[in-house]
Amino acid sequence: MTEQPTGRDPDVLTTAELATRLGLSAQTVRRMANAGQLPALKTGKDFRYSWEAVRQVLRQPHHEPGTPTDDLQDQPKRGAGYRAQRRARTGAETTDQK
């Protein structure tokens, strides 16, 4: 299916669009934005996200707060953010494949 021009920057995503790309629920994406885990711009009651900025943040190594960085190799990866990080690192973009 050919994408229709929307008249906006294709790098700027809504919460629903980002959730689809990351394979997460919109509620989880909003929670991560509110917690400061994702870079977001508050627009009224919702957020807007830069896909490239989100990918850069999610590519960073994940660690538990208070854990020394030397011990990161032995820590298990947890949480919804890990799945989003893994997809961002591999460049998986589910919306472009439809």
Residue pairs with C-beta under 8 A, 6 or more apart in sequence:
1 98
11 50
11 51
11 52
12 48
12 49
12 50
12 51
13 21
13 48
13 49
13 50
13 51
13 54
14 46
14 47
14 48
14 49
15 26
15 29
15 30
15 33
15 46
15 47
15 49
16 26
17 95
18 29
18 38
18 49
18 51
18 54
19 25
19 26
19 28
19 29
20 94
20 95
21 51
21 87
21 92
21 93
21 94
21 95
22 29
22 54
22 58
22 83
22 84
22 87
22 88
23 83
23 84
23 87
23 92
23 94
24 80
24 83
24 84
28 80
29 38
29 49
30 46
30 47
32 38
32 80
32 81
32 84
33 40
33 47
33 49
37 57
37 81
38 49
38 54
38 57
38 58
39 49
39 50
39 53
39 54
39 57
40 47
40 48
40 49
41 47
41 48
41 49
54 88
55 88
55 91
58 81
58 84
58 85
58 87
58 88
58 89
59 85
59 88
59 89
60 85
61 72
62 77
62 81
62 82
62 85
63 69
63 72
63 75
64 75
64 78
67 75
